[in-house]
């Protein structure tokens, strides 16, 4: 099975979403919604937030998407979530504020979550167990990462939230050209199927000129495998969406389907003149 539950000592995990038991991914921010936020100021002294034990704060509330809940539970959580978000942000104007607000809304309604790490993968540096669903993939070889998988072998959601790189192969949402989804933009060049076996380092695009070409080693073998999986799945997915756009919105014969989009002007790791493509550049067609 591709479902891995966060387990507490001596407590059998819930395996079905029912009223009162939402499911979510474990985002590993622990009890921070309860320790960094003045919850009394947000929800009052009588809120069920005040009754959540320290143990449950860690085991049931560091929840993140995908969220699964009955319609009744989700409606209650979401309505209060929207009320809590601005107040939490006032106290904690940082990344994750909206997620802290979700956790506090769930606690306010007495909805402890069954955390399911295998619902999602995103960060290749995540711990091997308890955080994301990487242990479903870590057992396979480097060569296997770019081959097709049966959906039953995989985590449920690939969360495109980080930078992913091996050798000079790279994809990252903050460097994706703003006009990637357009008629004139090229598609991504596909990474080689052996990218996970071929490289145990990466070279950053956009690195300062003095550092460009530096080979940054992958510290752990699993990070290398995970990076290969993300590259070999994200790039085709982005191309699939861009292709759909071109098929449906571009004048016949005018769309660019060439697979030439990369972030380094020379993909040879041994050729490292300072030649990156900037965030607003495409390779010449």
N, C-alpha and C positions, 0 to 999 in steps of 0.2 A: 504493500500500500504506500501511497505518497503522502500520508497524513501522519505528522509527528506532533504529539501534544506536549505542552509544558507540564511537567509532573511535579507535584509536591510530595514530600515524604509521607507515606501512609494514606494518601488521598487519591482515589481513583479519578482520572480525568473524565470530564463530560465529553461525550462523543456525538451529541445531537443538539442542534440549536432549538431551544424551546423558550417560552416566555420566562424571563428572568435569567437566562443564560446566553448572552451574546458571545460570539467568537470573534477573535481578531489576531493579527500578527503581534508578536512580542517585539516592541521597538527598543527595548533595553535602556529606557531612561529611568527605570526604577521608580522610586517614590518621589521624584522631583515635583510632580504636580502638587503634592501634599506638603513638601518641605520648602519650596521656593515661592509658593503663593499663600497669601493670607486668605485662607478659605472662608473664615468667618466673615470677613468683609464682603466676600462675593456671595455667599449662600446663607449666612446667618448661623447662629448657635444651634438651631434645631435641625439643621440639615443632616442627612445620613452620612455626609462626608465626614463629619466629626466622629463617627462611630467605626470607621474603617481601621482595622488593626494595621500595624506596621508590616506585618507579614503579608496581609492581603493587598496592601498598597503596592508591593513588589510583585506578587504572584498573579494579580488579576486586573491591574489597571494601567500598566505601561503599554497601552493598546494602540495599534495603528492599522491603517488600511492594508488589505481589504477587511472591512467590517462585515459581519454577518449577524443578523438579529431578526426576530419576528417584527412584523410591521408595527405592532403596538409598542414594543420596546424601542425600536428605532425612532419612531415619531416622537416619543417622550424625550429621548436622549437628544435628538437633533434640535428640537425647539429650545430646550434649555441650553444646549451647546451654543446656539447663536446668541443667546443672552450673555453667556459667560465669556465668550471670546474677547470682546472689547475690554472687559474688566480685567481679564487675565493679561491681556496685552499691555494694559496700563501699568501693571506691576512688573511684567516680564516681557519687554519689547524686543524679543529675540526669536530666532528660529525655534520651532516646536511650540510656540505659545498656543496656537490653535489646537494642537494635539493635547497639550495639558488641559485645555478647556474641555475637550471631549472626555478625557479621563475623569475630570471632576464632575461633569454632567452625569456620566454613568454612575459614579459613586453617589451623587445626590439622589438618584432614583433607585439606589440599591441594586445595581445590575453588574455584579462581578463578572468579568469576561473569562472564558476559557481561552487561554492564549495558545496559539497553534503556529509555531515557528515555520512549519513547512508551507504556509499559505503564500510566502513571498521570498524572493531573493533580490538583492540589490547591491550590497556592499561586499566586495570580494575579500575585505579584511575582517569581516564579521567573525565572531568566535565560532569554532567548529560545531558547537551544540548550544541549543537553547535560545538562539537569536533568530536566525533565518534558516531557510531550508536547504542549506548547502550540503548537508550530510547525505542528501539523496544523490548528489552528483560527485562528491569527493571520492567515492569508492571506485570511480571509473578512471581510465588512463587518460593521459594528455591527448593521445590520438583520438579518443572517443568523443572529446568535447565538441567537435564540429560535425559529428555524424548525427543523423536523425534519431530522435528518441521517441518511444511510445509515451503518450501524454501521461499514462499511469506512473511513469518513472520520474516525473518532473514536479517541481513546486507549481503552485497554481498561477502565480503572478510574477512576471519579470518587471521589477520596478526600475525604470530608467531614471536614475537619480545621481549617478556618480560619473567619474571619468574612467574609461576602460582602455587599456593599452597593452600591447606586446610588440617588441621590436619598434617599428614605426607605424604600426597599425593602431588606429585610435578612433574612438567615438566619444563625444561628450556633449551634453545638451547645451552648455553655455558657449561652445564654439561652433555649434551647428549654424550654418549660414541661414540668415533670416529669410532668404528667398529659395531655400531648398525645395519647398513645395510650390513650384512654379513650372511653367511650360519650358522655360529656357535653361533651367538648372540641370546639371548632370546628376545621375544617380551615383551612389557610393560604389567604389570599386570593392569587389568581394575579397575578403581576406583568404589566404590559402587554407586549405583544410588541415594542414599540419602546423598552423600558427602556434598551437599550444605546445607542440613538441619542439618547434624550431627555435623559440626564443625563451630565455629565462631572465629577460631584462626588458626595459622600455626606454624610448627616447622621447622626451616631451616635445610636442609642438608648442610653439609660443614661449619656449624657455628664453631667458635673457641671452643675448648674443654670446657672452662669455661662457655660458654653461651649455649652449646648444651642442648636441651630439653626445652629451654625457650619457652613458648607459647606466640606468638606475636598476640595480638587481631586484628581482622578485625574491623577497626574503624566505618565503615558504612555497613549497611545491603546490600546495592547494590554491594559493593566490594566483599562481600561473594558470592552473587548470580553469579556475573560475573566470579569469579574465578572457581566456579563449572562448569559453562558453558564451559569455556576454557579447563579445565581438561577433561571433559567428551566428548569433541569434538576433541581436539588435540591428545590425547592418542590413540583413535581408528584410527584417520587419519594416525598417524605415524606407527601404527601397520599394517594398510592396505598397505602402501607403502613397508614396510619391508617384508610383506607376499608376495607381488607381486615379489619382488626381489628374495626371496627364491624359489618361484614357478618356476621362469624362468631361474635362474642362478646356482642353487645348484643341486648337484648329488642326484638322487632320493633316499630317505631314509636317507639322510645326514643332511638335514636342521633342525634347531632347531625352533620349533613352540611353545615351552613352554612359557606361559605368567607369567614370574617371575621377570621381570626387574623392580626394584624400587630403590630408592636412600637412604633409611634407612634400616639398617640390621634388625631392629625390628619395625614393623609398629604400634605397640601398643603405643599410645601417653604417657602412664604412665610408659613405660620402656625406660629409656633414659641414659643408659650407652653410652659412646662416641663410637658409632658404626655406622658410615656412610659408605656407599660405596664411594670410591673416583671416580673421573671423568674417571678413566681408569679401573674400576672394574665392574664385573657383579656378581649377586648373584650366589652361587654355584649351579650347575645343578644336 
